Amino acid sequence: MKYLILAFISGLVAICYYQKKENIRLNNVIKILRYEKDSLHSENFPCQIELSRYQKAHEIFNERNPKASSEYSDIISNETE
């Protein structure tokens, strides 16, 4: 009976050790993914700013010349895919 309890406790210790090891590995993966997400966000930010400027320019163009703006929108939608 004593050996059975000792084996059981040894198994629990081994499980805890491997869970801790896996937890450390997963935390490292999380750190890497967070870095990549931040990096992608940093790379995307200038593109978002430029896109916003083009959208605002298109709105102004639409107010000043709706017919030409409509034609421009059709060209972008149909001829640049």
C-alpha positions as CSV (number, residue, x, y, z in Angstrom):
1,M,0.0,0.0,0.0
2,K,2.9,2.3,0.9
3,Y,4.4,1.8,-2.6
4,L,1.1,2.5,-4.3
5,I,0.8,5.8,-2.5
6,L,4.4,6.7,-3.4
7,A,3.8,5.8,-7.1
8,F,0.7,7.9,-7.1
9,I,2.4,10.9,-5.6
10,S,5.3,10.5,-8.0
11,G,2.9,10.5,-10.9
12,L,1.2,13.7,-9.6
13,V,4.6,15.3,-9.3
14,A,5.5,14.3,-12.9
15,I,2.2,15.6,-14.2
16,C,2.7,18.9,-12.4
17,Y,6.2,19.2,-13.7
18,Y,5.1,18.7,-17.3
19,Q,2.1,21.0,-16.9
20,K,4.5,23.7,-15.6
21,K,6.8,23.1,-18.5
22,E,4.0,23.3,-21.0
23,N,2.7,26.5,-19.3
24,I,6.0,28.2,-19.7
25,R,6.2,27.2,-23.4
26,L,2.7,28.5,-24.0
27,N,3.5,31.8,-22.3
28,N,6.5,32.2,-24.6
29,V,4.2,31.5,-27.6
30,I,1.8,34.2,-26.3
31,K,4.6,36.7,-26.0
32,I,5.7,36.0,-29.6
33,L,2.1,36.4,-30.9
34,R,1.6,39.6,-28.9
35,Y,4.8,41.0,-30.5
36,E,3.7,40.0,-34.0
37,K,0.3,41.5,-33.4
38,D,1.8,44.8,-32.3
39,S,4.2,44.7,-35.2
40,L,1.4,44.2,-37.7
41,H,-0.6,47.0,-36.1
42,S,2.4,49.3,-36.4
43,E,2.9,48.4,-40.1
44,N,-0.9,48.8,-40.8
45,F,-1.3,52.2,-39.1
46,P,0.2,54.3,-41.9
47,C,-1.9,52.4,-44.4
48,Q,-5.1,53.2,-42.4
49,I,-4.1,56.9,-42.2
50,E,-3.6,57.0,-46.0
51,L,-6.9,55.2,-46.6
52,S,-8.7,57.7,-44.4
53,R,-7.2,60.5,-46.4
54,Y,-8.3,59.0,-49.7
55,Q,-11.8,58.4,-48.3
56,K,-12.0,62.0,-47.2
57,A,-10.7,63.3,-50.5
58,H,-13.3,61.2,-52.3
59,E,-16.1,62.7,-50.1
60,I,-14.9,66.2,-51.0
61,F,-14.6,65.3,-54.7
62,N,-18.2,63.9,-54.5
63,E,-19.4,67.2,-53.1
64,R,-17.6,69.3,-55.7
65,N,-18.2,67.1,-58.8
66,P,-20.8,64.3,-58.2
67,K,-20.8,63.1,-61.8
68,A,-17.1,62.7,-62.0
69,S,-17.0,61.1,-58.5
70,S,-19.6,58.6,-59.6
71,E,-17.6,57.7,-62.7
72,Y,-14.4,57.4,-60.6
73,S,-16.2,55.1,-58.1
74,D,-17.4,52.9,-61.0
75,I,-13.9,52.7,-62.4
76,I,-12.5,51.6,-59.0
77,S,-15.3,49.1,-58.5
78,N,-15.4,47.5,-61.9
79,E,-12.1,48.1,-63.7
80,T,-9.4,47.6,-61.1
81,E,-10.2,44.2,-59.6
